Amino acid sequence: MAVLFKGKKSIVEYKPFPASLLSDQSKLEEVEGIVRKLAGALNVVELTVTGLLPCTSFFRSDDANNPRLGPIYTPPYETGDTNPPTLKDLLNARDSKGNRRTAAYPLDLRLTLARRIASAVYFHHAAGSVHKTIRSNNILMLPNA
């Protein structure tokens, strides 16, 4: 989700957690420590090498109705007022007649994308993290990134 953070357009990846965790301070600090460690590792990434956005910070909301935490990423350039398109958006793109676009991307571009996704997963694993929800709807497709 695109938000303003310290006056810059940023992207937040929300991670909900059980409200019961709010009453267990030691467990909450453990979970926050994991997110903090990942945010630190993602703070130094090079987008062109890893395919990952740099993480500038993270947040924690203790709202009992919607407790969540997550990293805050900075895109390499202004993404406009909307959320950047996801891989799912591009795969489900329709032409002006409403027909689904097929073979819109050449094979070499698709292979490059697959390598970048694999590189991003490798970086997460090397940082001691496992991203459990890699799906086409949470892979952002920033042009020229």
N, C-alpha and C positions, 0 to 999 in steps of 0.2 A: 504494500500500500504506500502510495506517495504521500509524504508529509513534509512540513517545514521543520527543520531542526537547526537551531542556531543561525537562522536566516537563510539557510541553504536547502534546496529541494533534496530530500533524502527518501530512502526506501526502507520501510520497517517490515521485518518478518516476525509477525506475532506468533508466540508460542503459549497457548493457554496451559495452565497448570491447575490441579485440583485445589479448591478453596480450603480443603482440610490442611493443606501445606502451610497456610498462613499461621496456623497455631503451633506448628513445629519449626521453631526458629533455626535449629541446627540443620534440619533437612533443607529448609528454604535457602540457607546460606550455602549449603553444599551444591544445590542446583544452580544458584546464582554464580558460584565459583566456576562451575563448568561453562556457563555462558560467558562469563568474564574472560576465561582462558581462551575460548574460541574467538571472542571479539578481539583479543590481543593478537592472536595469530593472524586473523583476517585483516588487521590494521596495516600490515606490511605487504599484503599481496600485490602483485603486479597483474592487472587485469589482462594484459595481452599474453601473459604466460599461463596463468591459472584459470582464466575465464570467470574469476570471482570478483565481485565488487569489493572495494576496500570498506572495512567496517570502522566507522568513526566513533561509535559509542554503543551502549545498549541501555535499555530501560526496563523498569519493573513497575507494574501496577498492582497494588494490593487491594483493589476494588473487590469486595467479597462476591459480587455478582459476576465479575469478569476478570479474575486474576490472570495475569499474563506477563511474560517478559520476552525479550528478544533483541537481536542485534539491529543497529541502525546503519545502513549502508549509504555511501555517497556515490551517485552515478558520475561517470567521467565528464559529463556535460549536461546541460539543461535538458530535461525530458519533457518539458511542457507541463500543462496543468493536469494531465491525466496519467494514470498508471502506464508504464511501458507495456507493450504487448508481450504476451507469454508465447511459448512454443505452441501451446494448445490453440491460441488465437490464430497463429499462422497456419497451423495444420487444418483448422476448420474454416479458413478464409473462403469467402464466396465471391464470385464475379458479379457483375452488374445484373445478370439475369437470375442470380440466386443459385447458380450451380457451384458445386464445390470445385475449387481449383485442384487440379491433379498435376503431379510432376512439375510443380512451380519452381522447384529448386534443383539445380544440377547435382549429380551424384558427388562431385568433388566438394561442393558446399555442405552437403549432408554429412560426408565423412569428416570434414573439418569440425563441424558441430559435435559429432560423436566424440572426436578426440578431445575437444575442449571440455565436454561434460565429464569424460573419463579423467581428465587432468584435475578438474574441480573436485571430483570425488576422491581422487588420490590425495589432494592437498588436505581435505577434511580428515581423511584417515591418518595422514602423517601428523596432523595437529592433535590427534587423539580423540577425534570426534567422529560420530557416525550419523550421517544425515538420513533419517529414516523415511523421509517423504519426498523422494525425488520423483516428480511427476511432471508431465508436460505443462500443467497449469501453474507450476511454481518455478519454471525456468524462464527468466526474463530474456527477451530478445532485443538488446539495444543495438541499433544500427551502428556500424563502424566501430564496434567495441571488441 
